[in-house]
Amino acid sequence: MDDLHQRILKLERYYPKYDGRKDHQIREQFNMSATSYFQILNSLLDDPEAAWVEPVLINRLRRLRDGQH
């Protein structure tokens, strides 16, 4: 898993809900739109390496993505 992916997962740990602060952090830390960020994050949810590195976080985000709150 590359540095960008690790940094995205770290941001997800610190900002679990999407709001203005998270949007600001996405722009500040990654210099990308929220849409691009969430496309990368969504791909990480299906990455076995990400699930191995951050199992609790990935499982929580998968449940949210799949509508199983």
C-alpha positions as CSV (number, residue, x, y, z in Angstrom):
1,M,0.0,0.0,0.0
2,D,1.5,3.3,-1.0
3,D,1.9,6.5,1.0
4,L,-1.2,8.1,-0.4
5,H,-3.4,5.2,0.5
6,Q,-2.0,5.1,4.1
7,R,-2.6,8.9,4.5
8,I,-6.2,8.5,3.2
9,L,-6.9,5.8,5.8
10,K,-5.3,7.9,8.5
11,L,-7.6,10.8,7.6
12,E,-10.6,8.4,7.8
13,R,-9.6,7.4,11.3
14,Y,-9.5,11.1,12.4
15,Y,-12.5,12.4,10.5
16,P,-15.1,9.6,10.3
17,K,-17.9,11.8,9.2
18,Y,-17.9,14.0,6.1
19,D,-18.2,17.7,7.0
20,G,-16.5,21.0,6.2
21,R,-13.5,20.1,8.3
22,K,-12.9,16.8,6.4
23,D,-13.4,18.6,3.1
24,H,-10.9,21.2,4.1
25,Q,-8.4,18.4,5.1
26,I,-8.9,16.6,1.8
27,R,-8.0,19.8,-0.1
28,E,-5.2,20.7,2.2
29,Q,-3.5,17.3,2.5
30,F,-4.1,15.8,-0.9
31,N,-4.8,18.7,-3.2
32,M,-7.7,16.9,-4.7
33,S,-11.4,17.1,-4.9
34,A,-13.6,15.2,-2.5
35,T,-14.9,13.2,-5.4
36,S,-11.4,12.0,-6.3
37,Y,-10.6,11.3,-2.7
38,F,-13.7,9.1,-2.3
39,Q,-13.0,7.2,-5.5
40,I,-9.7,6.2,-4.1
41,L,-11.1,5.4,-0.7
42,N,-13.8,3.3,-2.3
43,S,-11.1,1.3,-4.1
44,L,-9.3,0.8,-0.9
45,L,-12.3,-0.8,0.7
46,D,-11.9,-3.7,-1.8
47,D,-8.1,-3.9,-1.3
48,P,-7.1,-7.0,0.7
49,E,-3.9,-5.2,1.8
50,A,-5.9,-2.3,3.2
51,A,-8.1,-4.7,5.1
52,W,-5.1,-6.4,6.6
53,V,-3.5,-3.1,7.7
54,E,-6.7,-1.5,9.0
55,P,-9.3,-4.3,9.5
56,V,-11.6,-2.4,11.9
57,L,-11.6,0.8,9.8
58,I,-12.1,-1.0,6.5
59,N,-14.9,-3.2,7.9
60,R,-16.7,-0.2,9.3
61,L,-16.4,1.7,6.0
62,R,-17.6,-1.3,4.0
63,R,-20.7,-1.5,6.2
64,L,-21.4,2.1,5.6
65,R,-20.8,1.8,1.9
66,D,-23.1,-1.2,1.7
67,G,-25.8,0.4,3.7
68,Q,-25.5,-1.8,6.7
69,H,-25.1,0.9,9.3
